[in-house]
Amino acid sequence: MANLDLNDFSTNMTEGERQYSDKKLRIGVIGMGGIAGSHLDSYKKQPDVEIVAACDLIEGKSEKSLEKHGITGVKCFTDYKQMIDTVAMDAVSVCTYNRTHAECTIYALEHGLHVLLEKPMTVTLEEAVAIRKAEKKSGKIVSVGFQPRFDANMQMIKKIVQSGELGKIFYVQTGGGRRHGIPVSWSETFIEDDKAGLGALGDIGCYSIDMVMNALGNPKPLRVTGVATDYFGKTPEAYAEVGKPECAEKFSVDDFASAYIRLEGDIVLDFRISWYMHLDTTGDTIIMGTKGSLRIPSTECWNGTFNKPMTIYRDVAGRPVQTEIPLIHSPETPTLFDKKIRSFLDAIIEGKAAPVPTDQIIYNQAILDGISRSSKSGHEVEIEIPEI
Ligand SMILES: NC(=O)c1ccc[n+]([C@@H]2O[C@H](COP(=O)([O-])OP(=O)(O)OC[C@H]3O[C@@H](n4cnc5c(N)ncnc54)[C@H](O)[C@@H]3O)[C@@H](O)[C@H]2O)c1
């Protein structure tokens, strides 16, 4: 099997082998809400990192979060441009809501900073293209925050597909969902179009798409027909368990999406994702090939985990057989989040490509963008990704 890029080039190193930077890397964080806390926790564990600046539109939010995480000596701002203009840094984590991912990332790149950008890459394909252009011009890296890529079981999916064991892949079904799971408990920015831009599609749909696109080697998406709906989010009942019925008034994104996507190499991707449904699961992920097929049990793949083993189905001497792939149990630390942070830092130190690069994730964004466009237009749409 060819040497696979499994996003783990340095995370498998032992402590003795690891190269830390001689000089501390100076890091800033833009957007100090829920996920920024996970960035802070992981950066804190790295001996060659100093968190030097933080920024949030909401006055006092950065200070409060830093105090909660026991981090001192950080300059705080409410304007990311001012932060970037005045503090010397090597890199920033962009942890803002989706609508501001592009502007913050592009400004950071234009000012010589590497960027660890939270998923989804952006809201529109146009914004993702603008980031790719700025990244290329800057010579800096942008790594997109898909931490499940660092999970050993997730990597096994790619190893199986790339081994050729399944033959030519022609059909993939993926997606997932939560029975009652519109995310409003810690922040309501996920349900507002002017902040999130995409609902279930951008929150969890992008993970399912990345799981299979990464395994397939990122074939180019060509055409898509998709539907995105909002039957549940606009009803107060959808928030009964969290006691926030007023969220129904704010809800302006999708809570369900499904799509049929044609990929390069005669592969079709059948996809569905849901934040709220009267159903236990939207089904397993299946990857069908001419020599065998892989079943990945319905998984909350956004956590980077699945609890039941995968199964390969194929024929041996004309008889159908099934092979269970035992689950790989990884130590609790480093966490997937730690690996995402460390691999980004290692790429900076070693002058390597981004561990989760934008030239791959732009296809993910093109699919999300295509589904939104198709849903609005009511018919199949072409996906055109400009050369960058
Ligand atoms: N990788 C993961 O596991 C994971 C998990 C949750 C969220 N996310 C992603 O992280 C991002 C943020 O999610 P969250 O849960 O932290 O949301 P959040 O609403 O809790 O926090 C976002 C923060 O960004 C701030 N912000 C927005 N635009 C800004 C700007 N221009 N300058 C400064 N601050 C700005 C907001 O004021 C808010 O405090 C989203 O894109 C989301 O998809 C990733």
The ligand as an ORCA input file, in Angstrom:
! r2SCAN-3c Opt
* xyz 0 1
  N     -14.124     21.382     16.201
  C     -15.137     21.276     17.025
  O     -15.286     20.279     17.731
  C     -16.126     22.388     17.147
  C     -17.090     22.335     18.171
  C     -17.959     23.424     18.312
  C     -17.890     24.479     17.423
  N     -16.974     24.466     16.415
  C     -16.911     25.594     15.448
  O     -16.297     26.699     16.129
  C     -16.904     27.932     15.731
  C     -17.394     28.684     16.965
  O     -18.311     27.865     17.675
  P     -18.631     28.159     19.234
  O     -19.411     27.019     19.728
  O     -17.393     28.529     19.935
  O     -19.590     29.420     19.070
  P     -19.835     30.581     20.139
  O     -21.040     31.327     19.678
  O     -19.825     29.989     21.513
  O     -18.539     31.514     20.027
  C     -18.222     32.277     18.886
  C     -17.628     33.578     19.377
  O     -17.042     34.272     18.271
  C     -17.215     35.658     18.513
  N     -17.023     36.361     17.232
  C     -17.732     36.247     16.103
  N     -17.235     37.017     15.130
  C     -16.148     37.655     15.666
  C     -15.218     38.587     15.176
  N     -15.275     39.055     13.931
  N     -14.235     39.024     16.016
  C     -14.169     38.565     17.286
  N     -15.024     37.674     17.811
  C     -16.003     37.229     17.020
  C     -18.621     35.765     19.095
  O     -18.833     36.954     19.788
  C     -18.657     34.521     19.995
  O     -18.284     34.845     21.329
  C     -18.004     27.556     14.735
  O     -17.529     27.734     13.431
  C     -18.269     26.086     15.007
  O     -18.708     25.361     13.873
  C     -16.081     23.458     16.284
*
